[in-house]
Amino acid sequence: MPRLSHTLALTALSREDLARTVSSAYGVLRGARFGEGGLLVLPSEEESRRLEHRARELGLVLTEEERAAHGRRVGDPLDGVGGTGDPAGSTEREVTAQDLADEVAVSESELSLRLLSGEHLAPGSTYLATEVDPQGRPLFAPDGEGWVGTDLTVASWDESGVCAVDFAMREDAGTGGGSTDNGEEGGEAAPSTTGTVVHEHAEETLTLEADLRFPVESAMARWGSRLLRAHVRVRVDLPGWFAAAGGAVTSPPVTLEVDHRLVRARGEAVPAPGPDGTWSVSGQLDVRGVGLSRPIVAVAAWAMGRSLRRSEQWSVESGAARFQEGWDDVAHALPSLPEFLDDVAGTFAGARGDDRPRTPEL
């Protein structure tokens, strides 16, 4: 059975700071206000710049110097990418260039949130989250390909009990979160990804469950086939995490499950006391085929692992280093994060309806 494993030395986080940060994050959600057309009321440009400046100070947003340094480390992704020689088709370089352009567009986009129905945060209320460009236009045209928004439905909201939100990603402007069609020809395509996020306050657990539908077809998998679907479940147990980080023997506090018709994967992360007050976090991922696909999956996983180990642009070590760098930034900012989020909540609660509206049409 193919298995990947790695151990990281991570800066320990304060459980009290985490609890305060979660509480302040809920304050941001409560402070949100919605104006004409159900659009989220945004702070003024001046207030937004002030908050962004503070976020940069805390290391939550990359500075221009850090962006430039990252670009120098990565280099030009188009180096060594050639054309196909077919003038009628897209070359590999053109495809890569388009992917890079999409990444830039996403990095420069802003989140637009619209309350579609119900009272804010009341069970049954629905929202539409959309990425928009600096001019407030949807990042992807409604008649184009790709993600155009995510429908959100509040399933339950009790900040002393359970808060749960259902989500459904739209592939086109006509697809809503309530669609149950299988995407057959002549019907409305079902959302590409649907799922639920559940936060249980008393147990201090966070669970994500999602059903993925891959928007591709092939000779082996037609539209609506179970071969184009997968179920994912991620669970984080905060008390279990801190118990294990303190040296107790517990079940894995972070787990990942992926179920597909041909493949099953199980992952986990477990902390332990490390030197100088750090956490030694070990993670592993087990992948196995289902039924007749077992030998195929085993060979494919072996080949992929060998390819990754030989890759000059990506490796487990480089990926782990980037993750560790990001974790350290969060650890450094965590003690100040609740105060910053309280500031964000107050700023949004005091924003006026005519400050900076976003009007994406979907």
Summary of the structure (lengths in Angstrom):
residues: 362
radius of gyration: 22.5
end to end distance: 45.8
largest distance: 63.0
contacts: 990
relative contact order: 0.19
helix: 35%
strand: 28%
